[in-house]
Amino acid sequence: MTTRVIKFSLGAVGMVLVGVGALYGLRFFDPEYRQEQEAMRRLEAIEQEYQNDTYGGTTPEETLRLFIDALKKEDIDLAAKYFVIDRQEEWLGNLRKIKEKNMLAKMVKDLEREKSKKLTGDDRAVFYISNDKRELALIIRTIKGVNGIWKIENI
């Protein structure tokens, strides 16, 4: 009788394990589950990239100054790194076009104009730059990253 109970118990445990394995297998091969897992991996990679990003300043003003200094040196690769990571390639392309048209000096001159700054929370600041006619000519949006480094969000 004891052997029969042991065999029955082992059979029941085996069936449960097969069932759990089948459910896990179905979930693993589910396209939605796989997409969700891939999205989570991408998100973790982006978060890690932002956490390790050292380009920028501890204040929005410092980041803007570093950006302008890079433009003065015509180092557009460095200048693009002061933008948020997901906009760096776009701005590298924009800065290349500006450099090809020999307009970096004009851009620097415009960026060095007197600015007014507005904080929009603890992690965002906006700079407003006017032209000679005192008309709003440029808006620069900055954001503080998860690592405490300020980045340019957009110009």
N, C-alpha and C positions, 0 to 999 in steps of 0.2 A: 504494500500500500504506500509506503514512503517513497519508493521509486516512482510510482505513478504520480504522486503529488509533486515531486521535484520536476519530473518531465513536463507536467502540466504548467507549473510555475515558470519554468524556463521557456516553454512555448509561448506563454502569455507575455512574458517580458520581451521575448524576441519579436512578437507581433507588434508590441508597443513601440519598440525601437525601429522596426521597419516603417511603421506609420509615421513616427516623428521624422525619420530620415526622408520619407516621401514628401511630407509637408515642407521640410526644409529645401529639398530639391526643387519642388514646384515654385517655392518662393524665390530661390536663387536664379531660376531660369525665367522668372516673370520679367517681361520687358520694363514694366513700370518700376519694379524693385531695382533693376539694374541701372535705369536712368537716375533714380533717386540716389543710389550709391555713387554713381559717377558725379552727379551734381555735388554731393557732399565732399568728395575728394577734391573737386575743383575749388570749392569754397574754402576748404582747409588750406589748399595750396596758395590761394589768393591771400588769405589771412596771414599765412606765414611770410609771404612776399612783403606785405605791408609791415609786418612786425620787424622784418630784417632791413627795411628801407631806411637808409641813413641820410638821404639827400633832402635837405631842407633845414630850417632853423627852428629854434625853440619859441620863436614868435612869428607872427605873420609878416612883420616888417623885415625881420632877418631873412626869411625865405625870399621875399621880394628883392632884397638887396643882393643876395647870392645869385638869384636869377639874372638880375641886371649886370652884375659883375661877369657872369659867364657870357652874356651877350656882348659885352664890351670886348672880351677876349675872342669873340667870334667862335666860341666853343658851344655850338648848338647841341651837341650830344649831351654835354653837361647841363645846359640850360633846360633841355627837355626833361631831365630827371627831377626837376623841381615841381613838375606837375604830378597829379595823382597818377598812380601806376596805370590805370586803364585808359588814360588820355595821353600817355607819353609818346606812343608811336604816332598818333595823330599830330601832336604838336611838334614832333621831330620833323615830320613832313612839312608842316606849316612854316617852321623856322628855316628849313632848307630853301623853300620858295622865297622867303623874305631875304635870305642871304644871297641867293642867285640874282635877285633884283637889286642888290646892293642897298637894301633898306634897313639893315640892322642898326646903323647909327641913328636913323630917324626913329626907329622903334625905341631905342635906348633913351633918346631925347624925350620922347613922349612919356615913357615910363618914369623918367626922373622929374617930371613936373610935380608941382605941389599936389598932394593928395589929401583927401579926407577919408577917414576910416570909420566904419560902423561895425561894432560887434553884434553878431546875431546869434547869441548863445555863447557858451564856453568854448565851443569847438569850431566856430565859423566867424570869419571877418570878411568884410567887403571894402575894397578901396574904390574911391571915385576920383577920376582925374578929369579936369576940365581943360578945354582949349583956351587960346588967347582971348576968345570972345566970351569966356566964362560959361560956355555951353558944355554939358556933359559929353565927354568924348570917349571915355574908356571906363569900363567896370572890371575890376579884378576880384574874383571870388577865391577865398582861401579856406582851407579846412584843416583841422588838427587830426592827425592820424591816431590810430590805436597805440602807437609807440610814443606819442607826444610830439612828433615832428609835424610841423606845418607844411602843407603842400598847396600848390596853386591848383584850383579846381578848374578855373576857366578864365579866359581874358576875352 
